[in-house]
């Protein structure tokens, strides 16, 4: 069963409920966390026979706003939809959780309530970015804006494990995001991380530029959360701009490759699957995220990617 934070996101609760309901209609069991009376009323209006689907409603009266302090809100709003949904995964009531709400609070709740995997110093948001031939896994996409070289080294190992365990691709190519291919390019963080990765057991191919991502020159892109979040939002904006110039069929293909098609990103380094959805997620994006969470939760345990030291 997938725990859904109904109150999280710019378009919550209606778009979140629409997406979760659509996924439930396709046989994905969901547990909806939020004000019980409102959720049940919404469902009754949407479909008086909604009880025939695998939908469970769990009362969570409090809401964590998008601009609230992450750690403070998690500690003081234990009955919020976000914390309650995360707790359901920690106590094995649900197999995965997703939220389009306050990403900092989601990361804090996942860390404090569920816990990090063995050896992991920093969880990282790992998502798929569009390329000419499919997708490439990139991390961190925004969980950690301040990183040390050791963190990027661990991100590389987490991404490597995910690609191998989940997608079955052995010896994936690991690239380090930089402003040039040369070993000496990049900030001090990138340079030091490069040296660590160069001596690792990973298939490290060196520095990669944004153009290399589009050209599928790597299977995993490693970066700090500040650079990764800018990369993600730039590619989202480009997909939207390009989509306006394409035919309906081509627009659908671009959307399938964007965050909307995947639905969400996995918070790697946490003991159980936690899916971070875009704050702007619409109903279709939430539905895709629920399916993504379901596929992740049903496979071998890989949300707990270990950080190598």
C-alpha positions in Angstrom: 0.0 0.0 0.0 1.3 3.5 -0.9 1.0 6.3 1.7 0.0 9.6 0.0 0.3 13.0 1.7 -2.9 14.5 0.4 -2.2 18.0 1.7 1.3 18.4 0.2 1.9 20.4 -3.0 0.8 23.6 -4.7 -2.3 22.0 -6.1 -3.2 20.0 -3.0 -5.6 18.5 -2.0 -7.7 18.2 -5.1 -5.0 17.3 -7.6 -3.4 14.9 -5.2 -6.7 13.1 -4.6 -7.4 13.0 -8.4 -4.1 11.3 -9.0 -4.3 8.9 -6.1 -7.8 7.9 -7.0 -6.8 7.3 -10.7 -4.0 5.0 -9.5 -6.3 3.2 -7.2 -8.7 2.6 -10.1 -5.8 0.8 -11.8 -5.3 -1.6 -8.9 -2.6 0.3 -6.9 -3.6 0.3 -3.2 -3.3 3.7 -1.5 -3.7 5.1 2.0 -4.7 8.8 1.9 -3.4 10.9 4.8 -5.2 14.2 5.5 -8.4 15.5 7.1 -10.6 12.4 7.1 -14.0 14.2 6.7 -12.7 16.2 3.7 -11.2 13.3 2.0 -14.2 11.1 2.4 -16.5 13.9 1.2 -14.3 14.4 -1.9 -14.4 10.7 -2.6 -18.1 10.4 -2.1 -18.6 13.2 -4.6 -16.1 11.8 -7.1 -17.4 8.2 -6.9 -20.1 7.0 -4.4 -18.7 3.5 -4.9 -15.1 4.4 -4.2 -15.0 1.7 -1.5 -14.7 -1.0 -4.2 -11.1 0.2 -4.8 -8.2 -0.4 -2.5 -8.5 3.1 -0.9 -8.0 3.7 2.8 -8.4 7.0 4.5 -6.3 7.9 7.5 -7.1 11.0 9.6 -4.2 13.5 9.8 -5.7 16.9 10.7 -2.5 19.1 10.6 -0.7 20.5 7.5 2.9 21.4 7.0 3.1 24.5 4.8 5.6 24.7 1.9 7.4 27.6 3.7 7.6 26.1 7.2 10.9 25.2 8.9 11.5 21.6 7.9 12.8 20.2 11.2 10.7 22.3 13.5 7.5 21.5 11.6 8.3 17.7 11.7 8.9 17.8 15.4 5.9 19.9 16.3 3.3 18.6 13.8 3.3 14.9 14.5 -0.3 14.7 13.3 0.3 16.3 10.0 -0.4 14.5 6.8 3.2 14.4 5.8 4.6 13.1 9.1 1.7 10.6 9.5 2.3 9.2 6.0 6.0 8.8 6.6 5.4 7.1 9.9 3.2 4.5 8.2 6.2 3.4 6.2 8.4 3.3 9.3 6.0 1.0 11.1 5.5 -1.2 8.0 1.8 -0.2 7.5 2.6 1.0 4.0 5.4 0.0 1.7 6.3 3.5 0.3 5.3 7.1 0.8 5.1 10.0 -1.5 4.5 13.8 -1.0 4.5 16.9 -3.2 4.8 19.0 -0.2 7.6 20.7 1.7 10.6 18.6 0.4 12.8 19.7 3.4 10.2 18.5 5.8 9.8 15.2 3.9 13.6 14.7 4.1 13.6 15.5 7.8 10.7 13.2 8.5 12.3 10.4 6.5 15.6 10.8 8.3 14.2 11.2 11.8 11.3 8.7 11.6 12.4 6.1 9.1 16.2 6.4 9.4 19.2 6.4 7.1 20.7 3.3 5.6 23.9 1.9 7.0 26.9 4.2 6.4 24.8 6.9 4.7 25.7 10.4 5.9 23.3 12.4 3.7 20.2 11.1 1.8 20.0 12.4 -1.8 17.2 13.0 -4.1 17.7 10.8 -7.2 15.6 11.4 -10.2 15.7 10.6 -13.9 16.5 13.4 -16.4 15.6 13.2 -20.1 18.2 12.3 -22.7 18.1 11.6 -26.5 17.6 7.9 -25.9 15.7 7.7 -22.6 16.8 8.7 -19.1 19.8 9.2 -16.9 19.8 9.0 -13.1 21.0 12.2 -11.4 21.7 12.9 -7.7 21.5 15.0 -5.6 18.7 17.0 -7.1 18.1 19.3 -4.1 18.3 17.6 -0.8 21.7 18.9 0.2 22.8 22.4 -1.1 26.0 22.2 1.0 28.1 19.1 0.4 31.6 17.7 1.1 33.6 15.6 -1.3 32.8 12.5 0.7 29.0 13.1 0.2 29.4 13.2 -3.6 31.5 10.0 -3.3 28.6 8.3 -1.4 26.0 9.7 -3.9 28.0 7.9 -6.6 27.8 4.6 -4.8 24.1 5.0 -4.1 23.4 5.8 -7.7 25.5 2.9 -8.8 23.6 0.5 -6.5 20.3 1.8 -7.7 21.1 1.4 -11.4 22.4 -2.2 -10.9 19.8 -3.5 -8.4 16.7 -1.8 -9.9 17.4 -1.5 -13.6 19.7 -4.5 -13.9 22.4 -2.5 -15.7 25.8 -3.7 -14.6 28.9 -1.5 -14.3 27.0 1.8 -15.0 29.0 4.8 -16.1 29.4 7.4 -13.4 29.9 11.0 -14.4 30.6 14.0 -12.2 28.8 17.2 -13.2 31.3 20.0 -13.9 32.0 23.0 -16.2 34.5 21.1 -18.3 35.8 17.6 -19.1 39.3 18.2 -17.8 40.2 16.8 -14.4 41.2 20.3 -13.2 37.9 21.9 -14.0 35.2 22.7 -11.4 35.0 24.1 -7.9 37.2 22.8 -5.1 34.3 20.5 -4.2 34.2 19.0 -7.7 38.0 18.7 -7.9 38.3 16.8 -4.5 35.3 14.6 -5.3 36.9 13.8 -8.7 40.0 12.5 -6.9 38.0 10.3 -4.6 35.9 8.9 -7.4 39.0 8.3 -9.6 40.4 5.9 -7.0 37.1 4.1 -6.3 35.9 0.7 -7.7 33.2 2.5 -9.7 33.2 2.8 -13.4 34.0 6.5 -13.1 34.2 8.2 -16.6 35.3 11.6 -15.2 33.7 15.0 -15.5 30.6 15.5 -17.7 28.9 18.7 -18.9 25.2 19.2 -19.4 25.5 18.4 -23.1 26.9 15.0 -22.2 23.8 14.2 -20.2 21.6 14.8 -23.2 23.9 12.6 -25.3 23.7 9.6 -22.9 27.4 9.6 -22.1 26.7 8.5 -18.5 24.2 6.4 -16.6 24.6 8.3 -13.3 25.3 12.0 -12.8 26.7 13.0 -9.5 26.4 16.6 -8.1 25.7 18.6 -5.0 22.0 19.5 -4.4 22.5 23.2 -5.4 23.8 22.4 -8.8 21.5 19.5 -9.2 18.4 21.5 -8.5 19.3 24.2 -11.0 20.1 21.5 -13.6 16.7 19.9 -12.9 14.7 23.1 -13.1 16.5 24.2 -16.2 15.7 21.0 -18.0 12.1 21.2 -16.9 11.8 24.7 -18.3 13.4 23.6 -21.6 11.0 20.6 -21.8 8.1 23.0 -21.4 9.4 25.5 -23.9 10.2 22.8 -26.5 6.8 21.2 -25.9 5.1 24.3 -27.0 6.7 24.0 -30.4 5.9 20.3 -31.0 3.0 18.3 -32.3 0.7 16.7 -29.7 2.4 13.3 -30.2 5.9 14.8 -29.8 4.6 16.8 -26.8 3.5 13.6 -25.1 7.0 12.0 -25.7 8.7 15.0 -24.1 6.3 15.0 -21.2 7.0 11.3 -20.7 10.7 12.0 -20.4 10.2 14.9 -18.0 9.5 14.8 -14.3 5.7 14.6 -15.1 6.2 11.3 -16.9 8.2 9.7 -14.1 6.1 11.3 -11.3 8.7 11.7 -8.6 12.2 11.1 -7.4 13.5 8.6 -4.9 15.1 9.8 -1.7 18.1 7.4 -1.7 19.8 6.6 1.5 16.6 6.1 3.5 15.7 2.6 4.8 12.3 2.6 3.1 11.1 4.0 -0.2 10.3 7.7 0.0 9.2 9.5 -3.2 9.7 13.3 -3.6 7.1 14.8 -6.0 7.4 18.2 -7.6 5.4 20.9 -5.8 3.7 21.8 -9.0 2.5 18.2 -9.6 -0.9 17.9 -11.3 -3.2 14.9 -11.1 -1.4 13.0 -13.9 2.0 13.5 -12.3 0.7 12.3 -8.9 -0.8 9.2 -10.6 2.5 8.4 -12.2 4.3 8.9 -8.9 2.0 6.4 -7.2 2.7 3.9 -9.9 6.5 4.6 -9.5 6.3 4.2 -5.8 4.4 0.9 -6.2 7.0 -0.4 -8.6 9.8 0.6 -6.3 8.2 -0.9 -3.2 7.5 -4.3 -4.9 11.0 -4.9 -6.0 14.1 -5.9 -4.0 15.0 -3.6 -1.2 16.9 -0.7 -2.8 15.7 2.4 -1.1 18.3 1.7 1.5 21.4 2.4 -0.6 24.5 2.1 1.5 27.1 4.8 1.4 30.6 3.4 0.8 33.4 4.7 3.0 
